Each structure stands twice: as structure tokens, then as C-alpha cells.
């Protein structure tokens, strides 16, 4: 089962966690892409995924209609299925070979009420009905970089169309020194959603090192107090920016539009060990 496997867009390594026999990592070109514990879907190894789960846990109780843009091993779909039974979930993942590998090796078929569509994130969202989702999770990367067509104002308008009035977007963005890309992405998300929050490790938030930042956005009020408390009290000891603090953080950043030139941040050498 462990080894290197061909997928539609190259090759990936499937690695067993030496500390957790039921834990598995999918890695591509040395960059960890996804971690799942087959026996405990509530165990989230990656810190940024833990922060995304903090946002999800604070949404209204009960089952959710969820769209995941980016799938890999489907860590968060498994988490939602376990913590919110009855949820209906769609995963958009363009790499059909990767989806088949996860089905064959990582028990994807065992996740209830989950549909996987072999589509890119732009096409998948465009095909969804208006006001059909409670939550959209945007966690799509090509290696270590985010596809630029999933960061623009036009795409965020389509995401807002698919979400219900009180629905929430949770997005994972990676950035480094200065956080110029993260600021532009937040400015873009802010054109479609009136309420924003940003969660990240303090060092990443200050632009001192490359890492992941989690954006939460909605047209309704976000549970900012809960986000702040849980982020600070979790294993990651993250900060939460919102309100005036976030406005100052984003100040001067221009929203991204389709066709705009933009430099996508790339992690420095050896950032993944």
C-alpha cells in the first residue's frame, strides 16, 4: 500500500504515519497534500486543517450541505461526516487518478452521502444551483500554490451565489513575507462577503514565515468571539483578526480580477523539511 503512484497530473507518494498505524499522508513532489486517519476521521494532523475545523464547528448545529473545492484524501469531508451525521457533501477534484487512488487505498467509499466530481473548482461551482450550500471549503492547491482562477472577484461572486444567505466560505491560502497575496485575496473575498475573519499562527500572521492562513467569510455575522477563543486555546495557538483590525490589515490591497497579473507565493526551499 505505501509507495509512489501515478495519478492524472503526475505522481504522488502514499506514506504511512509511523506513530499512528491508521494514519496516511499523500505527498506530491515532497509537499504534504493531505493526511487522514482511517480509524478516526476526527483526528486532524495538519494545523491549518484544525483551524478550518474550528470554523466549521462553530456553524449552526446539525447536518450541512457542503461543497469542497479540492479533495485529495478528503480529510474535511470525512470530518464533517463524522461530526455532523446526515450532511450532504460534494467534492470537486480535477485529478481523476488521485480520486481513484483514494477510493482504492483510503476507504473513500465508506464516507456517507459524499459525491466526488472530477472537475476543476471553477467549473464545479458554476454548475451548482443558487443558494444550495451552507458551507464552501476552498482548499485547492497545485503542489504548494493556489490556482489563481480560484482567487478572483468573478469566482468569489459565483461562490456567494451558491451559498445560502447565512452560508460560510472557509478558504485556505498560503503566503510568506509581507503577506501581499493574502491581503489581495482578503480584499477580493470582501467584495462578495460583508463579514470576514482571518486565522493563522502568529508568526505567519506577522509575515515572518511562509505558512497557511484561513479565511472565513459570510454575508451574515461570523462567530468572532468563538473563533478568537478557540483559535487561541487550540493546539495551534492561532490568532484571529476581524473587524477594524482586519480592515487595517487589508488596507490598500486591490481585489483580484480575472486576467490580472499576480505573483503566486511559492514556499522557500526546505519549508516542508
Buried (B, 14 or more C-beta within 10 A) or exposed (E): EEEEBEBBBEEBBBBEBEEBEEBBBBBBEEBBBBBBBBEEBEBBBBBBBBBBBBBBBBBEEEBBBBBBBBBBBBBBBBBBBBBBEEBBBBBBBBBBBBBBBBBEBBBBEEBEBBEBBBBBBBEBBEEBEEEBBBBBBBBBBBEBBBBBBBBBBBBBEBBBBBBBEEBBBBBBBBBBEEBBBBBBBBBBBBBBBEBBBBBBBEEBBEBEEBBBBBBBBBBEEBBBEBBBBBBBEBEBEBBBBBEEEBEEBBEEBEBBEEEBEBEBBEBEEEBEE
